[in-house]
Amino acid sequence: MNMTTALNNALGGLTAASRGAAVVSGNIANALTPGYARRSLELATSPISGNGVRTVGVTRHQDPVLTANRRDSDANLAGARALLDFHTRLEKAVGSVDDPKSFASRLTTFENSLTTAASLPDSKVRLDQAARAARDLADSLNAASEGLRQARSDADRTIGRQVDELNQTLQDIEELNNKIPSIRNSGGDINALLDQRQVLVDQVNEIIPVNVVARENDRVSLYSDGGLILLEGQAARFEFTTTGETKPHMTLGNNLLSGLEMNGQAVRTSGDNAQLRGGSLAAQFRIRDELAVDAQVHLDTAARDLIERFETAGLDTTVAATDPGLFTDDGNRLNPAAVTGLAARISLNAVVDPDDGGDSWKLRTGLGAATPGDPGNATQLRAFGAVLNDARPVSGGLYGTGNMRAPELAEALLSKVGADAHAAEERMTFARNAQLEMAKIEAEHGVDTDTELQNLMQIEKTYAANARLISTVDEMMDTLLRL
């Protein structure tokens, strides 16, 4: 080896060591950066000297299997989180057994107030309390229905926001797909762009779970688990019209709510053949089109049972067969053909509401009575109280085929809502733990700062050795020049 070769080898070593230090420092600095994948410097023998070193490039290390599994857990967590939020809101709106404002508690209060009024039927105070307890009972169903409507409306608005985000993110990925090959061909480093694209794919994945397919020239294609082509050269375009404020009667089936379209074609969002499976977008459609609708049916059934009990033939002989009973459908008698949204419309009959110009003594004498009658007669009050405990079939057989008393129906409603919320919390806990574990496993295969520091120490030694070699060659040259 002559001195020129030695000097060139040492200079190549210094360059490689310097470049390696930059790569290692970048790994350490970005150890916690989302989307960042560990880099390593690729070296090869220099073709000029034959035994020197040259840098080939920087390699980005990523395990596609681990990334796919982590993305699957991310999508499951996003969907579980949305469902838990809905069930939590519904449980809060309906109330729990120990909540004094819940439907079950209000029903117990109303039943007790009738018993109290019957014990002293001439007491206006007790009659007023019974009437107000009845109004509070109806109000509890109104509030629960309104809370459910707001949750459904929020789901509709969330769908609109996520569709906008999805379109923009897919467009950004398409632009990166087109930019990456040109930068690589010009000799530039594309690793930062690959990191950025991975972050964007992760964002899409939380909305719609994706399968990533590598294409030539470092491009990727994206497909949903349900078979949607999200990105194949060009990004798909999704369309959705936000309704804003929903009503109980609005459904996707009657075209009062918007469906999802991709490139002008309808996307199936429910059922066994749904093209949206998992992720937050599918969860929001499920909330809007399935869970909220089912919850409304249960609330409406409770309201219907309450109205029908006080419309029982012979219960109040002062009321005509066409007149409403103690509880009304927005002031009218129940129409069995228009039950949807009944929980939002149920109200106390104004003729007995002392705060609405009514007379509470009609609870004692009958809703159609013209005069207060015998103040000591509690027959009608006891009849009103007894009808709540009549076992009768539940409309639609929601809770089985057996007959139920009003308190049992209220307890069944609260039990179902509570059980659904508990199940959603369990699914959320499982999804969160699974996601944390997958993120941990992926991180373990990512940047290991201890290993990187060891690499940095080795690079430091290599740099010092090459620098010493250059210094030695310089001393030898000086000695030759002095001869």
Secondary structure, 3 states (H helix, E strand, C coil): CCHHHHHHHHHHHHHHHHHHHHHHHHHHHCCCCCCCCCEEEEEEECCCCCCCEEEEEEEECCCHHHHHHHHHHHHHHHHHHHHHHHHHHHHHHHCCCCCCCCHHHHHHHHHHHHHHHHHCCCCHHHHHHHHHHHHHHHHHHHHHHHHHHHHHHHHHHHHHHHHHHHHHHHHHHHHHHHHHHHHHHCCCCCHHHHHHHHHHHHHHHHHCCEEEEECHHHCEEEEECCCCEEECCCECCEECCCCCCCCCCCCCCCCCCCCEEECCEEECCCCCCCCCCCHHHHHHHHHHHHHHHHHHHHHHHHHHHHHHHCCCCCCCCCCCCCCCCCEEECCECCCCCCCCCHHHHEEECHHHCHHHCCCCCHHHHCCCCCCCCCCCCCHHHHHHHHHCCCCEECHHHCCCCCEECHHHHHHHHHHHHHHHHHHHHHHHHHHHHHHHHHHHHHHHCCCCHHHHHHHHHHHHHHHHHHHHHHHHHHHHHHHHHHC
